[in-house]
Amino acid sequence: MLNQGDLEQGIRTLTDDEAVRALTALAEEHGLLPAARQLSEGGDELRAEVAAVELERYVGADQPEFSDGELARRLLEYAAALREDLADTVGEAVAYACSPMERLDPVTLPVAALAVTLLQTEVVLKRDPRGRWSLTIHKRALRDSSLGRVLTALLSQITSGK
């Protein structure tokens, strides 16, 4: 088992592809891939709904769009800091992502869908009977800004950096 500092360093050194693979493995380990698949099917509609909401106070106008890999790394860091048992699972996912690929990973889901699914206790995403999406973000106080970093990257990803 890695200590927290070593795990964070390992996460930071992941390539974009490795970070996405580790995040997908984490979601798979927690049985969240079906929910992420369902969420990703409405991705374009969700992006349009989020674009219609004024998010300037959450994402600065000069904020760059974060890559899938950066969003995945931030989410992995957040998950590792959340609970010790989750940190162990993140460590295993990082090790898996860094290992030589002997098989093709069939799962290709948008990282934003994986992020929202993993953050289901902090992000509430609903679709009303008319098909309109609503997004509510509940931010819990943390010792550090790891959740804030995740939410900033997630909003940037959904809004294409706008």
C-alpha distance (Angstrom), angle and dihedral (degrees) to the residues before:
residue distance angle dihedral
M1 . . .
L2 3.80 . .
N3 3.78 121.9 .
Q4 3.80 116.7 -116.2
G5 3.81 94.4 -99.8
D6 3.80 93.8 50.5
L7 3.80 91.1 46.6
E8 3.81 92.0 51.0
Q9 3.81 89.9 49.0
G10 3.81 90.5 49.3
I11 3.80 90.3 51.1
R12 3.81 92.6 49.1
T13 3.81 91.7 52.9
L14 3.82 94.4 53.7
T15 3.78 116.0 113.1
D16 3.80 115.6 -123.7
D17 3.82 91.3 -100.1
E18 3.81 92.4 47.7
A19 3.81 91.9 48.6
V20 3.81 91.8 51.5
R21 3.81 90.2 46.9
A22 3.84 90.7 50.4
L23 3.81 91.6 48.4
T24 3.80 90.7 49.3
A25 3.82 90.3 49.6
L26 3.81 89.9 50.5
A27 3.80 91.5 50.8
E28 3.80 90.4 46.6
E29 3.82 91.7 50.2
H30 3.81 89.6 54.9
G31 3.82 93.8 46.3
L32 3.80 93.1 -114.1
L33 3.81 101.2 125.9
P34 3.84 95.1 94.3
A35 3.82 90.7 53.7
A36 3.81 91.0 46.5
R37 3.81 90.6 50.3
Q38 3.79 91.2 51.4
L39 3.80 91.3 48.2
S40 3.81 93.1 47.9
E41 3.81 91.2 55.6
G42 3.81 89.6 68.9
G43 3.80 94.6 41.6
D44 3.81 98.4 120.2
E45 3.79 92.0 48.1
L46 3.79 90.8 47.3
R47 3.81 91.5 49.7
A48 3.82 90.0 52.0
E49 3.80 92.2 49.1
V50 3.81 92.8 47.8
A51 3.81 90.1 47.6
A52 3.80 88.8 56.2
V53 3.82 91.6 57.5
E54 3.79 119.9 82.0
L55 3.80 104.0 -113.4
E56 3.79 99.5 161.4
R57 3.80 92.1 113.9
Y58 3.81 89.7 57.8
V59 3.79 100.9 38.4
G60 3.79 119.9 35.9
A61 3.79 118.6 -128.8
D62 3.81 89.8 -119.1
Q63 3.81 92.7 48.4
P64 3.80 111.4 125.9
E65 3.78 119.8 -132.4
F66 3.77 108.8 -100.1
S67 3.78 119.4 -128.8
D68 3.79 121.0 -118.7
G69 3.80 87.8 -108.4
E70 3.81 94.1 53.4
L71 3.80 91.8 48.8
A72 3.82 89.6 48.3
R73 3.84 92.3 48.8
R74 3.81 91.7 49.8
L75 3.79 91.5 48.8
L76 3.81 92.0 48.1
E77 3.83 90.3 50.6
Y78 3.80 90.5 49.4
A79 3.81 93.0 48.2
A80 3.81 91.7 48.0
A81 3.81 91.1 52.4
L82 3.80 93.5 47.5
R83 3.82 101.5 70.4
E84 3.79 136.5 -7.7
D85 3.81 93.9 -123.7
L86 3.79 89.9 50.7
A87 3.81 89.9 48.4
D88 3.81 88.5 57.3
T89 3.81 90.3 52.7
V90 3.82 90.9 47.0
G91 3.81 88.9 51.2
E92 3.80 90.4 52.8
A93 3.82 90.9 47.6
V94 3.82 91.0 50.5
A95 3.81 91.2 49.0
Y96 3.81 89.9 49.2
A97 3.81 91.8 49.2
C98 3.82 91.5 51.2
S99 3.80 94.4 48.0
P100 3.80 120.9 97.3
M101 3.77 110.2 -86.5
E102 3.78 109.9 -115.7
R103 3.78 93.5 168.6
L104 3.77 137.1 34.7
D105 3.78 113.6 -103.2
P106 3.80 103.8 -130.0
V107 3.80 94.2 -165.2
T108 3.78 114.6 95.3
L109 3.77 109.1 164.6
P110 3.79 128.1 156.0
V111 3.79 109.9 -93.2
A112 3.81 90.4 -132.8
A113 3.82 89.2 59.7
L114 3.81 90.7 49.4
A115 3.81 90.2 48.0
V116 3.80 95.1 50.7
T117 3.79 90.3 45.7
L118 3.81 93.3 50.9
L119 3.80 90.7 45.3
Q120 3.80 92.8 49.9
T121 3.80 91.8 132.4
E122 3.81 91.6 52.9
V123 3.79 100.6 34.5
V124 3.80 121.9 50.8
L125 3.77 115.0 -164.6
K126 3.80 118.1 -175.6
R127 3.77 135.9 175.1
D128 3.81 117.2 -155.3
P129 3.83 124.1 -143.8
R130 3.83 89.8 -94.2
G131 3.81 90.3 58.7
R132 3.82 97.5 -108.0
W133 3.79 118.1 139.9
S134 3.80 126.7 -136.1
L135 3.79 124.9 -167.1
T136 3.80 122.4 -160.2
I137 3.78 121.3 -179.1
H138 3.81 118.7 -159.1
K139 3.80 109.8 -165.2
R140 3.77 116.4 -159.2
A141 3.78 119.8 -157.1
L142 3.80 112.6 -101.4
R143 3.76 133.3 -179.1
D144 3.76 89.9 -117.1
S145 3.75 135.9 26.8
S146 3.81 97.0 -104.8
L147 3.82 94.7 119.8
G148 3.80 90.5 45.0
R149 3.80 89.4 53.0
V150 3.81 90.4 49.9
L151 3.81 93.2 48.6
T152 3.81 91.9 46.9
A153 3.80 90.8 52.1
L154 3.81 91.8 43.6
L155 3.80 94.1 51.1
S156 3.79 90.1 45.6
Q157 3.80 89.9 51.3
I158 3.81 93.8 48.5
T159 3.81 94.1 45.0
S160 3.83 95.0 40.3
G161 3.80 91.0 -118.0
K162 3.80 95.1 -52.9
